[in-house]
Structures are given as C-alpha cells and as structure tokens.
Amino acid sequence: MNSSVVGRGIALSVAASALFALFAAYTRLLSPLGGVDIFAWRIVWTVPGALLLVAWRSRLPQLRDLLVQASRAPRLAFKLVTCAALMGSQLLLFMWAPLHGHMLEVSLGYFLLPLSMVLVGRFYYREELARLQWLAVACAAIGVAHELRATHAFSWPTLVVVLGYPPYFVVRRTIASDSLVTFATEVLLLLPAAIWLIATSATAHAAFHLPVLGALLLPGLGALSTIALACYLKASRLMPMALFGILGYVEPVLIVLVSVLLLGETLRAGQLATYVPIWFAVAITAAHAVLLLRSR
C-alpha cells in the first residue's frame, strides 16, 4: 500500500474514533428510550443514510449485484448475515452501556481489541510488525496484565468487544465488495429485527410522541452513525491489519474521557496502572504512524 492510501486510512480511522466516542454522550439526550430502543432506532435511521451515501457514491449497481449474488450463493449470504449479526451485537452493546454505567468496561474491551487485531494480522495474515509496533503492544500488554492481576477476570461487556470484532473483520475481508456497499447490506439485514424491536417495545414508541426526539435527535443519530461507520469500515480496507488494529487505541482513550467527563463514571486510582501503559501505547502508535508516512 502506498503512503497516500495509508494516510487516508489513518485519517478516516481517527475521525471515526472521535465520532464513536461522542455517541456514548449522545445517548443521554435520548431519554426516555432504553439501550435496546436506541439501537433499534439507530438502525432504522442509519438505513436511509447508508442508502443515500451509496447513491451519492454511485454504488447502487454494486449494492444490487451483491444482493443478487447473495440470493444465489448461500455461502456469501451466510457471510453477510454473520457480519450483520456481529456488527449488530456491538452496536447494541454500545448503545446500552452508557445508560447502565458500563462504558468504562466497554472501553477496556476496545483497549484489548487492538492487541487481538495485531495478533490476527501477525499470525493469520502473516503481516510483519515494526519495532515500534511491538513496543506499543508490549506497553498495552503491561496494562492488560495489571487488569487481570487486579480483577482476576474481565466483565462480559469487555469480552463481547474483544472477542466479537476480530472474526467480524476477518469474515468481512473475504467478501469481494466495496466496504460501503457491504455496510449498507449489513444494516439492511438488521432492519427487520430493528422494526420488530420497536413494534414490541412500549418505551420505543416515545419517539412518536416527542417531536424533538423523533424528528431531530434520532435522525441525527442515524446520520452520525452512517458517517462514523462508513469511515471506520473504509479505513479497515486501506491499511494493513496490524496498523489498523494499533490505531484502534485512539477510540478507547476518547471513550474513557467521555465516560469520566460527561457520563459521570469514576476512574479509580488503582485503574491508572491499567490505563497509563496503554496510553503510552497510543503515543507510540501515533509516533510510528508519522514516521511511516514520512519514510514512504
């Protein structure tokens, strides 16, 4: 990959991370909706945004071709349904966690995720790691080791993140389609489940009775979601897997800041031994990215 392509991937990844972190605070504006309600409405409002984006990029023929291929090829259909289910579980967790005081646990999962992505890149895709990348992994591993020593286990929100995303990206890379088209297909597959959730939830119906919520805040959530996910998924195709995984450290750092400063969650002194080494990994990652672009 040339430097311009990698540089575009880095910019898209950082932009997506900033938007994802802000979603945690945005959910607090959507009262009285619960986490499952917000997830369902997010899918409903993301579908038109995704389709408009596909049309704007002149990718509607590709979307139609992918749907036709999936209807004729059970293996491709299974891959798309698997990706939709994996992505849906992550979106649901991300909408639920801020409302129930579990956003820091989710952020720890995102801290661990780049480690697993780097390992996937190294051992599954046979990508070589630079010395600074190994140093970043080592720093992050120190923080992870402290967390295991202090708590003896990881919470289930942490495990959902760290174990759910790697197979999603591995399967997704086997689908020979544009990233935006695949994303639009995934949200279309999630739409029936979202409609069913709204139809069976009394609290989800609040969007029909509160004009600001139904006509402004929820469509805004869908628009931000479309932009953030499209950037993130496009970035995953523009960089080596290891570099993409390392850059994943940016998002959990921002999530921690949002959780503490905006959501009122507490970062205890004992937890700093987990987070500080990982923040060093973030700094090393940024330095490596700059050096990579300059050298190329």
C-alpha positions in Angstrom: 0.0 0.0 0.0 1.4 3.5 -0.9 1.6 6.3 1.6 -1.4 8.3 0.3 -3.7 5.3 0.8 -2.3 4.5 4.3 -2.6 8.2 5.2 -6.2 8.4 4.1 -6.9 5.2 6.2 -5.3 6.8 9.3 -7.3 10.0 8.9 -10.6 8.0 8.5 -9.8 5.8 11.5 -9.2 8.8 13.8 -12.3 10.6 12.6 -14.4 7.5 13.2 -13.0 7.0 16.7 -13.9 10.6 17.7 -17.5 10.2 16.4 -17.9 6.8 18.1 -16.7 8.2 21.4 -19.3 11.0 21.2 -22.1 8.5 20.7 -21.8 7.5 24.4 -22.7 11.0 25.5 -25.3 11.4 22.8 -27.4 8.5 24.2 -28.1 10.6 27.3 -30.1 13.0 25.1 -32.4 10.3 24.0 -34.4 9.8 27.3 -36.8 8.0 27.9 -35.5 5.5 25.4 -33.6 2.5 26.7 -30.5 1.0 25.2 -32.3 -1.6 23.1 -34.7 1.1 21.9 -31.8 3.4 20.8 -30.2 0.5 19.0 -33.3 -0.2 17.0 -34.0 3.4 16.1 -30.3 3.8 15.2 -30.6 1.0 12.7 -33.9 2.5 11.3 -32.3 5.9 10.7 -29.0 4.5 9.5 -30.6 2.6 6.6 -31.7 5.8 4.7 -28.4 7.5 5.4 -26.4 4.5 4.2 -28.5 4.2 1.0 -28.1 7.9 0.3 -24.4 7.6 0.7 -24.3 4.6 -1.6 -26.3 6.5 -4.2 -24.1 9.6 -3.8 -21.0 7.4 -4.5 -22.7 5.8 -7.5 -22.6 2.4 -5.8 -26.3 1.4 -6.2 -25.5 -1.1 -9.0 -22.9 -2.7 -6.8 -25.4 -3.0 -4.0 -27.9 -4.6 -6.3 -25.3 -7.0 -7.6 -24.2 -8.0 -4.1 -27.8 -8.7 -3.1 -28.4 -10.8 -6.2 -25.2 -12.7 -5.6 -26.2 -13.4 -2.0 -29.6 -14.7 -3.1 -27.8 -17.2 -5.4 -24.8 -18.1 -3.2 -25.6 -19.5 0.2 -22.0 -19.1 1.4 -22.0 -15.4 0.6 -25.4 -15.0 2.2 -24.1 -16.7 5.3 -21.1 -14.4 5.5 -23.3 -11.3 5.2 -25.7 -12.5 7.8 -22.8 -13.4 10.1 -21.2 -9.9 9.7 -24.6 -8.2 10.3 -25.1 -10.2 13.5 -21.6 -9.5 14.8 -21.9 -5.8 14.0 -25.4 -5.6 15.5 -24.3 -7.1 18.8 -21.5 -4.4 19.0 -23.9 -1.6 18.2 -26.4 -2.9 20.8 -23.8 -3.0 23.5 -22.5 0.4 22.6 -26.0 1.9 23.0 -26.8 0.0 26.2 -23.6 0.5 28.1 -23.6 4.4 28.6 -27.1 4.2 30.2 -26.1 1.5 32.7 -22.7 2.6 33.9 -20.6 0.1 31.9 -18.9 2.4 29.4 -15.5 2.0 31.1 -15.8 -1.7 30.8 -16.6 -1.3 27.1 -13.6 1.0 26.8 -11.3 -1.7 28.3 -12.6 -4.1 25.6 -11.6 -1.5 22.9 -8.2 -1.3 24.6 -7.8 -5.0 24.3 -9.2 -5.2 20.8 -6.1 -3.8 19.0 -4.0 -6.4 20.7 -6.2 -9.2 19.3 -6.2 -7.4 15.9 -2.4 -7.2 15.9 -2.2 -10.9 16.6 -4.7 -11.7 13.8 -2.6 -9.6 11.5 0.7 -11.2 12.5 -0.4 -14.9 12.7 -3.4 -15.1 10.4 -2.4 -12.7 7.7 1.4 -13.1 8.2 2.0 -9.3 8.4 5.3 -8.1 9.7 5.4 -5.8 12.7 7.8 -2.9 13.1 9.8 -2.5 16.3 7.7 0.5 17.4 4.6 -1.6 16.9 6.0 -4.4 19.1 6.8 -1.8 21.7 3.3 -0.4 21.6 1.9 -4.0 22.0 4.3 -4.6 24.9 3.1 -1.4 26.7 -0.5 -2.3 26.2 0.2 -5.9 27.5 1.5 -4.4 30.7 -1.7 -2.6 31.3 -3.7 -5.7 30.4 -1.6 -7.8 32.8 -2.3 -5.4 35.6 -6.1 -5.5 35.0 -6.0 -9.3 35.1 -4.0 -9.3 38.3 -6.3 -6.8 39.9 -9.7 -8.2 38.9 -8.8 -11.8 38.0 -11.3 -11.7 35.2 -12.9 -9.4 32.5 -16.5 -8.4 32.6 -18.8 -9.6 29.9 -19.0 -6.2 28.1 -15.3 -6.3 27.8 -15.3 -9.8 26.3 -18.1 -9.1 23.9 -15.9 -6.3 22.3 -12.6 -8.1 22.3 -13.9 -11.4 21.0 -16.6 -10.1 18.7 -14.8 -7.7 16.4 -11.8 -9.8 15.1 -14.0 -12.5 13.4 -16.2 -9.8 12.0 -13.2 -8.1 10.2 -11.8 -11.5 9.1 -15.1 -12.6 7.6 -15.7 -9.2 6.1 -12.4 -9.2 4.2 -13.4 -12.3 2.4 -16.4 -10.6 0.9 -15.4 -9.2 -2.5 -17.3 -6.0 -2.3 -16.9 -2.3 -1.7 -16.8 -1.6 2.1 -19.7 1.0 1.9 -21.8 -1.4 -0.1 -21.2 -4.2 2.4 -22.0 -1.9 5.3 -25.3 -0.9 3.6 -26.2 -4.5 3.2 -25.5 -5.3 6.8 -27.8 -2.5 8.1 -30.5 -3.7 5.6 -30.2 -7.2 7.1 -30.6 -5.7 10.6 -33.6 -3.6 9.7 -36.3 -6.3 10.2 -35.0 -7.0 13.7 -35.0 -3.3 14.5 -38.5 -2.8 13.3 -39.6 -5.8 15.4 -37.9 -4.4 18.5 -39.6 -1.0 18.1 -43.0 -2.7 17.5 -42.8 -4.7 20.7 -41.3 -2.1 23.0 -43.6 0.4 24.7 -40.7 2.8 25.5 -39.6 2.9 21.9 -42.9 4.4 21.0 -41.9 7.6 22.8 -40.3 8.7 19.6 -43.7 9.1 18.0 -44.9 11.4 20.8 -41.9 13.6 21.4 -41.2 15.8 18.3 -37.7 16.8 19.2 -36.7 13.2 19.8 -38.4 11.7 16.8 -37.7 14.4 14.2 -34.3 15.7 15.3 -32.3 13.7 17.7 -32.9 10.2 16.3 -32.3 11.2 12.7 -29.1 13.0 13.9 -28.0 9.7 15.5 -28.6 7.9 12.2 -26.6 10.5 10.2 -23.6 10.4 12.6 -23.7 6.6 12.7 -23.6 6.4 8.9 -20.6 8.7 8.7 -18.7 7.1 11.5 -19.2 3.5 10.5 -18.5 4.3 6.8 -15.2 5.9 7.8 -14.3 3.1 10.1 -15.0 0.3 7.6 -13.3 2.1 4.8 -10.2 2.6 7.0 -10.1 -1.2 7.6 -9.6 -1.7 3.9 -7.0 1.0 3.4 -4.4 -0.2 5.9 -2.5 -3.3 6.9 -4.5 -5.2 9.6 -1.8 -4.6 12.2 -1.7 -0.8 11.7 -5.5 -0.7 11.7 -5.5 -2.6 14.9 -3.0 -0.4 16.6 -4.9 2.7 15.7 -7.8 1.2 17.5 -6.3 2.5 20.7 -7.4 6.1 19.9 -11.1 5.3 20.4 -11.0 3.8 23.9 -8.9 6.7 25.1 -11.6 9.1 23.9 -14.3 6.8 25.4 -12.6 7.0 28.8 -12.5 10.8 28.6 -16.2 10.9 27.6 -17.2 8.4 30.3 -15.4 10.3 33.1 -16.0 13.9 32.0 -19.5 13.6 30.5 -21.1 10.4 31.8 -20.0 10.7 35.5 -18.3 7.3 35.7 -15.3 7.0 38.1 -11.8 6.1 37.1 -10.2 4.9 40.3 -6.5 5.4 41.2 -5.9 1.7 41.0 -7.1 1.6 37.4 -4.4 4.0 36.3 -1.9 1.2 36.3 -4.1 -0.4 33.6 -4.7 2.7 31.5 -1.4 4.6 31.7 0.7 1.9 29.9 -2.0 1.7 27.3 -1.9 5.4 26.8 1.9 5.1 26.3 1.0 2.6 23.5 -1.3 5.2 21.9 1.6 7.7 21.9 4.0 5.2 20.4 1.4 4.3 17.8 1.0 8.0 16.8 4.8 8.4 16.5 5.0 5.2 14.4 2.2 6.4 12.1 4.1 9.7 11.5 7.4 8.0 10.9 5.7 5.5 8.5 4.2 8.3 6.4 7.5 10.3 6.3 9.6 7.3 5.3 7.2 6.5 2.4 
